[in-house]
Amino acid sequence: MSGDYLMAVDAGTGSVRAVIFDTQGRQTGCVQREWKHLEDPRYQGSMDFDWKINWELTCFCIRGVLAETGIKANQIAALSSTCMREGIVLYDAAGRELWACANVDARSGDEVAQLKQMDSGLERELYLEAGQTFALGALPRLLWVKNKLPDVYNNIARIGMFNDWIIYRLSGVLAAEPSNGSTTGLFDLKTRIWDSNIARRCGLRDDIFPEVKECGTIAAAVSKSGAEQSGLAEGTPLVVGGGDCQLGAVGVGVVNPDEAVVFGGSFWQYEFNTGTADCSPKCDVRVNCHAVDKLWQYEAIAFFPGLVMRWYRDAFCAEEKRLAAETHTDPYILMDKAAAAIPAGSNGMICSFSDVMNYINWRHAAPGFMNFDLNPTQYNKFTFYRAIMENAALVTLGHVHLVAEVTGKRPQKIVFAGGASKSGLWSQILADVLGIPVEVPAVKEATALGAAIMAGKGIGLYPDIADAARTLVKMEKTFSPNEENREIYKRAYENWKAAYAPQLQLSDQKITRYMWCAPGL
């Protein structure tokens, strides 16, 4: 190793950032730039990825973090990359980008219907092999390109994900990896490589798949062109990274079987590690390859807790925002303080936002609040605020039950990371609802740290990912469950399930609008 630092490049849904860590896992610098994925006005639900502008932003972040920290390019021992899952890039034979879409792209509803008409049992069959349904994977999107952009489709030479794209642009070498590649629905879970038979069964080309390398192996080195564009040193090792949640799990030390983490952001992802690639017979929970070799993850996703919280803050808490600006604090801190005075269970209030995941029939009822009266002492804006927090935790409890039905196992404790974990109140509510200790890690850039650990593994700095995680990852605080509150939340969970079912039925009957519904349903 010739350098003293490791760099992670993280291509998220809303921004790209370059983060530098020292070899002890301490963050040294971070430069971030927001980016947007614009809808093509011709195609409703589309979210195009602008590779030209976004590559310029990526290089700006890399150069920026080197300049901000004063670290020289030749001090970077290795770089790895991570990104949002599901976004794909298509390349032609000359290696030029042809077409790309972000993870939130939803233009392929017609193609989902087409796949289901081809064979009503196909989605279930493919799920049992690949761990994915048509809700998020690449299959409907590729079929959309075939149907709507045949010239593009006929010129596809390779397909890749955004973390692959970062390394490709820096080196000219394209290689896929299992953690993000498996989210396409085109991987065989057990072998952790592309399954061209899946593509053929969907009427798609089977000759567009690049080489697969396991996460944490060297893919290439920074080329002369890559160095000129990014400011990195030519020859810097580029190590295969992975999907954001999988590398986030590495970055919080969830690297062994039967360990679990909840990432609390715009979405809440419950990730449970397993040593087998078995899928649920009900096709109700997602299964992905972990970034750690010979590990997989059951993933259950709650929709929009972070976005719901932001909406509530902006719509109803202007006074807290004003006071926070005056006192140079976070409005959520003021809101948490007031909500802590509301009793557990929010005086019986029930929310309908995200449902427990049902991957093959994935939809969520219209958002709403139920079971409150006009007593302003019991039901004020902080009651509603706390009810939102509790709702996210109750959905997570549902996801723990969901995965336990498949595996027969529950975690003994859980790591809570992401923006929501900054709230001590939310962390305590999660512990009370789940009835197990909740650990909050000290690192706030878990995904980037996971990528840095992968970079270190690639160059031999960390021979074993699990050992590296145990050494580098520190927990900031542990929240133990309050047994009295736990009993309240057990009843609240049963009430929430009973109340949610008729709300979902109203949306099925088109009396109310789904909060979200998978394409083709």
VOBA-502811 format. One record per residue (C-alpha): residue number from 1; residue in one letter; chain; z, y, x. Coordinates in pm, 1 decimal. Layout:
! residues N
n|res|chain|Z|Y|X
NUM|A|A|Z|Y|X
...
***
This chain:
! residues 521
n|res|chain|Z|Y|X
1|M|A|0.0|0.0|0.0
2|S|A|-104.6|333.8|151.0
3|G|A|50.1|572.7|-102.7
4|D|A|388.7|661.9|-241.8
5|Y|A|299.8|712.3|-607.8
6|L|A|137.8|537.3|-903.7
7|M|A|-78.1|706.1|-1166.6
8|A|A|-123.8|614.1|-1532.0
9|V|A|-399.6|754.0|-1751.5
10|D|A|-321.4|722.1|-2121.2
11|A|A|-598.1|780.2|-2376.9
12|G|A|-402.8|818.2|-2700.2
13|T|A|-519.8|888.2|-3051.0
14|G|A|-446.5|1259.8|-3032.7
15|S|A|-451.2|1334.7|-2661.7
16|V|A|-518.9|1214.4|-2309.5
17|R|A|-269.7|1248.0|-2027.7
18|A|A|-231.4|1165.4|-1662.3
19|V|A|121.2|1072.7|-1550.6
20|I|A|248.9|1016.7|-1197.5
21|F|A|549.6|797.3|-1117.8
22|D|A|715.3|720.9|-788.8
23|T|A|751.0|356.4|-695.1
24|Q|A|1102.9|347.0|-844.3
25|G|A|962.7|428.1|-1189.9
26|R|A|1071.9|793.1|-1194.6
27|Q|A|825.2|1027.8|-1361.3
28|T|A|706.7|1298.3|-1124.4
29|G|A|453.3|1486.3|-1333.8
30|C|A|243.1|1477.9|-1649.5
31|V|A|-55.9|1681.5|-1765.0
32|Q|A|-182.3|1631.6|-2118.7
33|R|A|-468.5|1769.2|-2325.7
34|E|A|-529.3|1720.8|-2695.7
35|W|A|-862.5|1586.5|-2811.0
36|K|A|-1024.0|1546.2|-3148.0
37|H|A|-1235.8|1269.6|-3297.9
38|L|A|-1465.9|1444.0|-3540.2
39|E|A|-1611.6|1295.3|-3855.2
40|D|A|-1988.8|1261.1|-3866.9
41|P|A|-2070.8|1443.3|-4193.6
42|R|A|-2329.3|1177.1|-4275.6
43|Y|A|-2071.6|896.8|-4280.8
44|Q|A|-1747.8|928.7|-4474.3
45|G|A|-1444.7|802.3|-4286.1
46|S|A|-1616.8|809.9|-3948.0
47|M|A|-1431.3|921.3|-3635.8
48|D|A|-1668.1|959.3|-3342.9
49|F|A|-1544.3|952.4|-2983.0
50|D|A|-1711.5|1224.6|-2773.5
51|W|A|-1727.8|1056.2|-2432.8
52|K|A|-1874.1|1360.9|-2253.2
53|I|A|-1606.8|1611.9|-2354.4
54|N|A|-1329.8|1354.5|-2342.4
55|W|A|-1420.2|1250.2|-1989.5
56|E|A|-1401.8|1616.3|-1883.2
57|L|A|-1054.7|1637.4|-2040.5
58|T|A|-950.2|1317.0|-1863.3
59|C|A|-1059.4|1452.5|-1525.4
60|F|A|-883.4|1782.0|-1601.4
61|C|A|-558.0|1592.8|-1654.5
62|I|A|-595.8|1389.2|-1334.3
63|R|A|-672.3|1696.1|-1123.9
64|G|A|-404.3|1891.9|-1307.2
65|V|A|-120.2|1649.8|-1243.6
66|L|A|-209.8|1628.7|-874.0
67|A|A|-208.8|2008.5|-852.3
68|E|A|109.1|2047.2|-1058.7
69|T|A|308.1|1803.8|-847.4
70|G|A|154.1|1890.9|-511.3
71|I|A|87.4|1522.3|-455.4
72|K|A|-222.4|1458.2|-248.9
73|A|A|-490.4|1222.8|-376.6
74|N|A|-438.1|982.1|-85.9
75|Q|A|-71.6|947.7|-184.9
76|I|A|-172.5|768.9|-507.0
77|A|A|-138.3|401.2|-421.0
78|A|A|-309.3|277.7|-739.0
79|L|A|-407.0|382.1|-1090.7
80|S|A|-405.4|191.7|-1418.0
81|S|A|-506.2|290.5|-1769.0
82|T|A|-388.4|244.0|-2124.9
83|C|A|-514.3|364.1|-2459.9
84|M|A|-509.9|349.0|-2836.6
85|R|A|-615.1|8.6|-2960.3
86|E|A|-925.7|-64.2|-3172.6
87|G|A|-1147.6|219.7|-3045.1
88|I|A|-1468.5|82.1|-2892.4
89|V|A|-1746.4|201.5|-2661.0
90|L|A|-2097.6|55.3|-2655.6
91|Y|A|-2313.7|79.0|-2339.5
92|D|A|-2683.3|30.2|-2267.0
93|A|A|-2831.1|-174.6|-1982.2
94|A|A|-2815.0|125.1|-1747.0
95|G|A|-2444.2|163.0|-1813.8
96|R|A|-2474.9|474.9|-2026.9
97|E|A|-2256.4|521.2|-2333.2
98|L|A|-2456.3|463.2|-2650.5
99|W|A|-2197.2|495.3|-2926.8
100|A|A|-1819.7|511.2|-2955.0
101|C|A|-1559.9|540.9|-3229.2
102|A|A|-1186.5|605.1|-3228.5
103|N|A|-923.3|370.0|-3362.2
104|V|A|-893.3|549.1|-3697.1
105|D|A|-1263.8|509.5|-3779.1
106|A|A|-1302.5|384.7|-4138.2
107|R|A|-1676.5|402.6|-4206.1
108|S|A|-1737.3|29.4|-4239.2
109|G|A|-1609.1|-45.9|-4590.3
110|D|A|-1951.2|-170.0|-4701.0
111|E|A|-1966.6|-401.2|-4401.9
112|V|A|-1625.4|-551.1|-4480.4
113|A|A|-1757.3|-630.1|-4828.3
114|Q|A|-2073.2|-775.7|-4673.9
115|L|A|-1873.8|-1006.6|-4445.5
116|K|A|-1663.7|-1127.0|-4737.3
117|Q|A|-1975.9|-1191.4|-4946.1
118|M|A|-2126.0|-1395.2|-4662.4
119|D|A|-1831.4|-1634.5|-4678.8
120|S|A|-1518.3|-1575.2|-4883.1
121|G|A|-1313.3|-1786.9|-4643.4
122|L|A|-1448.0|-1634.5|-4321.4
123|E|A|-1178.7|-1371.3|-4273.2
124|R|A|-902.5|-1629.2|-4298.9
125|E|A|-1080.3|-1869.0|-4061.9
126|L|A|-1135.4|-1597.3|-3801.6
127|Y|A|-777.9|-1472.3|-3832.3
128|L|A|-641.6|-1816.8|-3748.2
129|E|A|-850.7|-1813.7|-3428.4
130|A|A|-831.6|-1447.9|-3326.9
131|G|A|-517.0|-1313.3|-3494.4
132|Q|A|-711.5|-1028.6|-3657.1
133|T|A|-850.8|-950.6|-4001.2
134|F|A|-1133.0|-712.2|-4091.6
135|A|A|-883.4|-428.2|-4150.9
136|L|A|-876.4|-291.0|-3794.4
137|G|A|-1108.2|-499.8|-3577.2
138|A|A|-1449.4|-431.9|-3425.8
139|L|A|-1649.8|-682.5|-3632.4
140|P|A|-1719.5|-454.5|-3933.0
141|R|A|-1793.2|-160.8|-3702.3
142|L|A|-2047.2|-358.5|-3502.3
143|L|A|-2206.9|-472.4|-3824.6
144|W|A|-2216.0|-107.7|-3935.8
145|V|A|-2406.0|-15.7|-3617.4
146|K|A|-2645.7|-303.0|-3681.4
147|N|A|-2707.4|-189.0|-4039.4
148|K|A|-2710.2|188.4|-3995.6
149|L|A|-2818.1|245.0|-3632.7
150|P|A|-3052.2|-43.8|-3547.1
151|D|A|-3199.5|133.0|-3241.2
152|V|A|-2852.4|168.3|-3094.4
153|Y|A|-2762.4|-188.6|-3184.8
154|N|A|-3073.6|-333.8|-3020.7
155|N|A|-2997.1|-148.9|-2696.1
156|I|A|-2633.7|-261.7|-2660.9
157|A|A|-2571.3|-432.6|-2329.5
158|R|A|-2189.0|-425.1|-2317.5
159|I|A|-1886.4|-344.0|-2532.7
160|G|A|-1551.7|-214.4|-2407.9
161|M|A|-1230.2|-41.1|-2504.2
162|F|A|-1113.4|303.4|-2393.2
163|N|A|-881.1|180.6|-2118.1
164|D|A|-1177.9|-14.4|-1978.1
165|W|A|-1390.1|301.2|-2011.3
166|I|A|-1153.0|507.4|-1794.3
167|I|A|-1175.1|257.4|-1508.3
168|Y|A|-1551.1|226.6|-1562.9
169|R|A|-1604.4|601.5|-1534.7
170|L|A|-1398.1|611.8|-1215.1
171|S|A|-1567.7|313.3|-1052.4
172|G|A|-1886.3|201.4|-1227.4
173|V|A|-1725.9|-139.6|-1292.5
174|L|A|-1665.6|-255.3|-1650.5
175|A|A|-1414.1|-530.7|-1720.6
176|A|A|-1225.6|-612.3|-2040.5
177|E|A|-869.0|-740.6|-2064.2
178|P|A|-683.4|-951.0|-2323.7
179|S|A|-422.6|-712.5|-2464.7
180|N|A|-664.0|-456.6|-2606.7
181|G|A|-967.5|-683.2|-2615.1
182|S|A|-787.2|-920.1|-2850.9
183|T|A|-755.3|-640.4|-3109.4
184|T|A|-1132.8|-648.3|-3158.8
185|G|A|-1114.6|-981.0|-3343.4
186|L|A|-1369.1|-1118.0|-3094.4
187|F|A|-1123.1|-1294.7|-2864.3
188|D|A|-992.5|-1648.2|-2875.4
189|L|A|-617.1|-1592.9|-2873.4
190|K|A|-530.1|-1913.2|-2693.5
191|T|A|-780.2|-1882.4|-2407.3
192|R|A|-751.8|-1499.1|-2390.3
193|I|A|-1127.7|-1454.2|-2343.8
194|W|A|-1422.4|-1351.0|-2562.2
195|D|A|-1531.2|-1601.8|-2826.5
196|S|A|-1903.2|-1552.1|-2872.6
197|N|A|-1901.1|-1801.2|-3160.2
198|I|A|-1707.3|-1548.9|-3370.6
199|A|A|-1984.3|-1293.1|-3324.4
200|R|A|-2253.6|-1544.7|-3420.1
201|R|A|-2069.2|-1644.4|-3737.3
202|C|A|-2067.2|-1278.5|-3842.2
203|G|A|-2439.1|-1232.7|-3777.0
204|L|A|-2377.3|-1030.7|-3460.9
205|R|A|-2505.8|-1053.1|-3106.4
206|D|A|-2314.3|-1276.8|-2867.6
207|D|A|-2450.4|-1141.2|-2539.0
208|I|A|-2265.7|-809.0|-2506.1
209|F|A|-1931.0|-915.5|-2361.8
210|P|A|-1816.7|-806.1|-2013.9
211|E|A|-1604.0|-1007.1|-1773.4
212|V|A|-1238.4|-1045.6|-1868.4
213|K|A|-963.3|-980.0|-1615.0
214|E|A|-593.3|-1024.4|-1684.6
215|C|A|-378.5|-712.4|-1700.9
216|G|A|-230.7|-619.7|-1365.3
217|T|A|-524.8|-737.9|-1152.0
218|I|A|-745.6|-507.8|-947.2
219|A|A|-1070.5|-432.8|-1127.6
220|A|A|-1236.9|-197.1|-881.2
221|A|A|-1180.8|107.3|-662.3
222|V|A|-1256.2|473.0|-719.7
223|S|A|-1620.2|536.1|-631.8
224|K|A|-1760.0|840.6|-452.5
225|S|A|-1880.5|979.4|-784.9
226|G|A|-1548.7|902.2|-952.0
227|A|A|-1364.1|1080.3|-671.7
228|E|A|-1582.6|1388.5|-697.8
229|Q|A|-1527.9|1412.8|-1072.4
230|S|A|-1158.0|1331.1|-1089.9
231|G|A|-1010.6|1456.0|-762.9
232|L|A|-881.5|1110.3|-676.6
233|A|A|-939.0|962.9|-332.0
234|E|A|-1240.6|737.5|-295.2
235|G|A|-1127.9|376.6|-258.7
236|T|A|-806.5|415.6|-461.1
237|P|A|-737.4|77.2|-627.3
238|L|A|-796.4|67.8|-1003.2
239|V|A|-585.4|-191.4|-1179.7
240|V|A|-655.9|-343.0|-1521.6
241|G|A|-421.1|-190.2|-1778.2
242|G|A|-398.6|-264.9|-2148.4
243|G|A|-333.5|-154.0|-2505.1
244|D|A|-73.2|112.3|-2571.1
245|C|A|180.4|-101.7|-2756.8
246|Q|A|154.9|-389.1|-2511.2
247|L|A|200.8|-163.9|-2208.9
248|G|A|467.4|24.8|-2400.7
249|A|A|652.0|-306.5|-2431.3
250|V|A|628.1|-347.3|-2053.8
251|G|A|753.8|9.3|-2011.7
252|V|A|1070.3|-65.4|-2212.1
253|G|A|1130.4|-406.1|-2056.0
254|V|A|1023.7|-624.5|-2350.1
255|V|A|848.2|-881.8|-2132.3
256|N|A|1004.2|-1217.3|-2226.2
257|P|A|968.9|-1450.5|-2527.7
258|D|A|1177.2|-1366.7|-2837.1
259|E|A|1232.4|-1003.6|-2729.5
260|A|A|1132.1|-722.0|-2963.4
261|V|A|1064.3|-350.1|-2974.0
262|V|A|997.3|-93.5|-3244.3
263|F|A|774.9|197.9|-3150.7
264|G|A|856.4|487.0|-3381.5
265|G|A|569.5|734.0|-3399.7
266|S|A|309.6|829.0|-3658.3
267|F|A|301.7|455.5|-3728.6
268|W|A|595.7|223.6|-3661.9
269|Q|A|499.7|-94.9|-3480.5
270|Y|A|735.3|-391.9|-3468.5
271|E|A|639.9|-609.6|-3170.7
272|F|A|794.1|-955.7|-3127.4
273|N|A|709.7|-1153.8|-2813.8
274|T|A|617.5|-1519.6|-2836.8
275|G|A|516.0|-1784.9|-2589.6
276|T|A|257.4|-1935.4|-2826.4
277|A|A|-62.8|-1806.2|-2982.8
278|D|A|5.5|-1941.7|-3331.2
279|C|A|-89.9|-1731.9|-3635.0
280|S|A|68.5|-1703.4|-3977.3
281|P|A|-73.6|-1941.8|-4242.6
282|K|A|-46.7|-1649.1|-4487.6
283|C|A|-260.9|-1423.8|-4263.7
284|D|A|-7.1|-1149.0|-4322.8
285|V|A|92.8|-1041.9|-3968.8
286|R|A|-119.0|-942.5|-3673.4
287|V|A|-115.8|-1146.3|-3350.7
288|N|A|-226.9|-993.3|-3019.5
289|C|A|-224.8|-1094.1|-2655.9
290|H|A|59.4|-930.5|-2464.4
291|A|A|-25.8|-751.5|-2141.5
292|V|A|193.3|-1011.6|-1969.3
293|D|A|5.6|-1333.8|-1899.6
294|K|A|105.2|-1632.8|-2118.2
295|L|A|273.8|-1408.3|-2373.1
296|W|A|156.2|-1297.3|-2716.6
297|Q|A|296.8|-1057.1|-2974.4
298|Y|A|341.0|-1066.1|-3347.9
299|E|A|278.0|-712.1|-3462.5
300|A|A|374.7|-564.0|-3799.0
301|I|A|280.3|-203.8|-3867.3
302|A|A|445.0|47.4|-4099.0
303|F|A|219.5|328.9|-4205.4
304|F|A|295.1|693.8|-4141.0
305|P|A|677.0|727.0|-4098.9
306|G|A|624.3|994.2|-3835.4
307|L|A|357.2|1172.5|-4036.5
308|V|A|571.3|1162.1|-4350.2
309|M|A|858.1|1315.7|-4154.7
310|R|A|634.1|1590.6|-4018.1
311|W|A|500.2|1661.7|-4368.4
312|Y|A|852.0|1686.6|-4505.7
313|R|A|965.1|1920.0|-4227.1
314|D|A|667.9|2152.0|-4272.8
315|A|A|672.0|2146.5|-4652.6
316|F|A|1043.8|2177.4|-4725.1
317|C|A|1236.0|2280.4|-4414.7
318|A|A|1102.5|2624.6|-4327.4
319|E|A|1457.5|2757.7|-4289.7
320|E|A|1544.9|2489.4|-4034.2
321|K|A|1224.9|2565.7|-3845.2
322|R|A|1315.7|2937.2|-3841.1
323|L|A|1669.7|2870.8|-3720.1
324|A|A|1543.8|2629.2|-3457.1
325|A|A|1301.8|2891.0|-3323.1
326|E|A|1582.7|3145.8|-3303.1
327|T|A|1817.2|2907.9|-3121.7
328|H|A|1549.6|2738.9|-2907.3
329|T|A|1620.7|2394.0|-3043.9
330|D|A|1434.1|2127.7|-3239.2
331|P|A|1435.1|2162.6|-3621.2
332|Y|A|1485.4|1787.6|-3647.2
333|I|A|1822.0|1826.2|-3473.2
334|L|A|1935.0|2065.0|-3747.2
335|M|A|1792.6|1840.4|-4017.3
336|D|A|1963.2|1533.1|-3868.1
337|K|A|2298.8|1708.3|-3861.7
338|A|A|2276.2|1787.9|-4232.5
339|A|A|2143.2|1443.1|-4323.7
340|A|A|2430.7|1273.7|-4141.1
341|A|A|2659.4|1402.9|-4416.0
342|I|A|2460.2|1215.5|-4682.6
343|P|A|2612.5|869.9|-4744.9
344|A|A|2431.6|554.9|-4637.3
345|G|A|2185.7|453.7|-4906.5
346|S|A|2104.0|817.3|-4996.1
347|N|A|2293.3|787.7|-5322.7
348|G|A|2058.5|515.2|-5441.8
349|M|A|1732.1|703.7|-5384.4
350|I|A|1425.4|481.8|-5331.3
351|C|A|1099.6|578.3|-5156.1
352|S|A|752.7|431.7|-5186.3
353|F|A|555.4|487.8|-4869.4
354|S|A|453.6|198.1|-4643.5
355|D|A|479.7|-154.9|-4777.1
356|V|A|567.3|-456.6|-4564.3
357|M|A|250.1|-563.2|-4385.8
358|N|A|6.2|-795.4|-4562.1
359|Y|A|-272.5|-800.1|-4307.4
360|I|A|-539.1|-975.6|-4514.1
361|N|A|-473.3|-765.3|-4825.6
362|W|A|-338.5|-446.9|-4673.4
363|R|A|-263.5|-153.3|-4897.7
364|H|A|18.0|86.7|-4973.3
365|A|A|131.1|236.7|-5302.7
366|A|A|113.5|607.2|-5378.9
367|P|A|393.2|792.5|-5197.2
368|G|A|692.0|890.6|-5402.6
369|F|A|1067.7|924.4|-5449.6
370|M|A|1254.2|740.7|-5725.0
371|N|A|1603.0|703.9|-5867.7
372|F|A|1750.1|1049.6|-5826.9
373|D|A|1897.2|1290.3|-6079.8
374|L|A|1938.6|1665.8|-6105.8
375|N|A|2275.4|1691.7|-5933.5
376|P|A|2204.8|1924.9|-5636.9
377|T|A|2522.8|1819.3|-5459.0
378|Q|A|2408.7|1457.4|-5431.7
379|Y|A|2033.9|1511.6|-5430.9
380|N|A|1928.9|1798.6|-5208.3
381|K|A|1652.3|1823.5|-4949.3
382|F|A|1860.0|1636.6|-4691.8
383|T|A|1905.8|1343.5|-4928.6
384|F|A|1528.3|1314.3|-4944.8
385|Y|A|1508.5|1352.1|-4567.1
386|R|A|1760.2|1073.6|-4505.5
387|A|A|1584.9|854.5|-4762.8
388|I|A|1263.5|882.1|-4557.4
389|M|A|1453.1|764.5|-4249.1
390|E|A|1608.8|476.2|-4436.8
391|N|A|1274.8|377.5|-4586.0
392|A|A|1118.3|333.9|-4241.5
393|A|A|1411.9|117.8|-4136.6
394|L|A|1390.0|-93.8|-4454.8
395|V|A|1019.5|-160.2|-4393.5
396|T|A|1110.2|-265.2|-4039.5
397|L|A|1366.6|-508.5|-4183.1
398|G|A|1086.9|-649.2|-4396.1
399|H|A|879.6|-693.4|-4081.3
400|V|A|1162.5|-875.8|-3903.7
401|H|A|1178.7|-1112.6|-4204.1
402|L|A|798.2|-1148.2|-4202.4
403|V|A|779.7|-1255.6|-3839.2
404|A|A|1085.2|-1480.2|-3878.3
405|E|A|904.5|-1669.0|-4155.6
406|V|A|634.3|-1762.7|-3903.3
407|T|A|844.1|-1818.2|-3593.7
408|G|A|1184.0|-1915.3|-3729.9
409|K|A|1329.5|-1662.2|-3484.8
410|R|A|1487.6|-1318.5|-3502.2
411|P|A|1570.8|-1088.8|-3212.8
412|Q|A|1934.1|-1065.6|-3106.3
413|K|A|1882.3|-697.5|-3029.6
414|I|A|1592.0|-456.7|-3046.2
415|V|A|1456.7|-175.7|-2830.1
416|F|A|1369.0|143.8|-3017.9
417|A|A|1120.1|373.9|-2843.7
418|G|A|884.8|658.1|-2930.0
419|G|A|949.5|996.8|-3085.7
420|A|A|1173.4|867.0|-3364.0
421|S|A|1415.1|717.5|-3110.4
422|K|A|1510.4|1069.7|-3000.6
423|S|A|1707.2|1091.5|-3324.8
424|G|A|2052.8|941.4|-3290.0
425|L|A|2084.0|931.8|-3668.4
426|W|A|1759.6|738.2|-3711.4
427|S|A|1858.1|498.7|-3432.8
428|Q|A|2192.9|432.6|-3602.3
429|I|A|2028.5|381.2|-3941.0
430|L|A|1792.3|126.0|-3782.5
431|A|A|2086.5|-61.0|-3629.6
432|D|A|2274.0|-57.8|-3962.4
433|V|A|1972.2|-181.5|-4158.7
434|L|A|1875.1|-456.0|-3911.8
435|G|A|2232.7|-557.5|-3841.8
436|I|A|2172.9|-591.5|-3466.4
437|P|A|2222.0|-362.0|-3165.9
438|V|A|1947.6|-105.8|-3108.9
439|E|A|1882.4|2.0|-2750.0
440|V|A|1709.7|332.1|-2671.6
441|P|A|1545.7|348.7|-2327.2
442|A|A|1592.5|642.1|-2093.3
443|V|A|1221.3|670.9|-2018.2
444|K|A|1029.2|880.3|-2270.2
445|E|A|681.2|785.0|-2145.1
446|A|A|710.9|409.5|-2201.4
447|T|A|338.7|340.8|-2233.6
448|A|A|254.8|534.3|-1919.1
449|L|A|538.4|363.9|-1729.8
450|G|A|399.0|28.8|-1840.8
451|A|A|60.6|126.8|-1697.7
452|A|A|225.5|238.2|-1373.7
453|I|A|405.4|-96.2|-1347.6
454|M|A|69.8|-269.5|-1394.2
455|A|A|-76.9|-51.2|-1118.1
456|G|A|207.4|-154.1|-890.2
457|K|A|161.2|-520.0|-973.4
458|G|A|-207.0|-501.4|-893.1
459|I|A|-141.4|-389.4|-536.8
460|G|A|149.0|-628.2|-481.0
461|L|A|428.3|-371.8|-507.1
462|Y|A|581.1|-561.7|-799.8
463|P|A|508.7|-934.6|-766.1
464|D|A|652.5|-1012.6|-1110.0
465|I|A|624.1|-791.8|-1419.0
466|A|A|949.5|-915.7|-1575.3
467|D|A|1142.6|-852.0|-1252.2
468|A|A|986.0|-507.3|-1217.0
469|A|A|1078.1|-417.7|-1573.7
470|R|A|1437.2|-532.0|-1524.1
471|T|A|1459.9|-314.5|-1213.0
472|L|A|1282.8|-1.3|-1334.8
473|V|A|1368.4|19.1|-1705.8
474|K|A|1703.9|174.4|-1791.6
475|M|A|1863.1|200.6|-2134.7
476|E|A|2008.2|536.8|-2230.2
477|K|A|2222.5|432.1|-2526.2
478|T|A|2302.8|135.2|-2748.8
479|F|A|2370.5|174.3|-3121.6
480|S|A|2587.0|-97.8|-3275.1
481|P|A|2556.3|-172.5|-3647.6
482|N|A|2816.9|-42.3|-3890.1
483|E|A|2904.7|-345.1|-4104.6
484|E|A|2999.0|-138.5|-4410.0
485|N|A|2665.4|40.7|-4402.4
486|R|A|2487.9|-289.3|-4341.2
487|E|A|2612.6|-424.4|-4673.7
488|I|A|2487.8|-110.2|-4849.0
489|Y|A|2145.9|-149.8|-4689.6
490|K|A|2121.2|-518.4|-4783.7
491|R|A|2139.6|-413.4|-5149.5
492|A|A|1909.5|-116.8|-5086.0
493|Y|A|1644.8|-347.7|-4937.4
494|E|A|1640.5|-574.3|-5243.2
495|N|A|1623.6|-271.5|-5473.5
496|W|A|1342.3|-120.2|-5269.6
497|K|A|1135.0|-439.3|-5285.7
498|A|A|1183.5|-465.5|-5662.7
499|A|A|1091.5|-100.4|-5716.4
500|Y|A|790.1|-105.1|-5482.8
501|A|A|603.6|-388.2|-5657.3
502|P|A|527.5|-197.6|-5981.0
503|Q|A|435.3|113.3|-5780.3
504|L|A|174.4|-89.5|-5594.2
505|Q|A|50.2|-230.4|-5924.0
506|L|A|-6.4|124.9|-6051.6
507|S|A|-226.7|193.4|-5750.8
508|D|A|-410.1|-137.2|-5798.8
509|Q|A|-482.8|-22.8|-6154.8
510|K|A|-611.9|311.1|-6016.1
511|I|A|-351.2|503.1|-6215.0
512|T|A|-216.4|637.8|-5884.0
513|R|A|-388.4|670.4|-5547.1
514|Y|A|-307.2|434.3|-5261.0
515|M|A|-139.6|606.2|-4969.4
516|W|A|-370.4|388.7|-4756.7
517|C|A|-594.9|94.0|-4826.6
518|A|A|-787.7|-121.8|-4580.4
519|P|A|-1168.9|-90.2|-4582.7
520|G|A|-1339.5|-314.3|-4833.6
521|L|A|-1040.5|-368.1|-5064.9
***
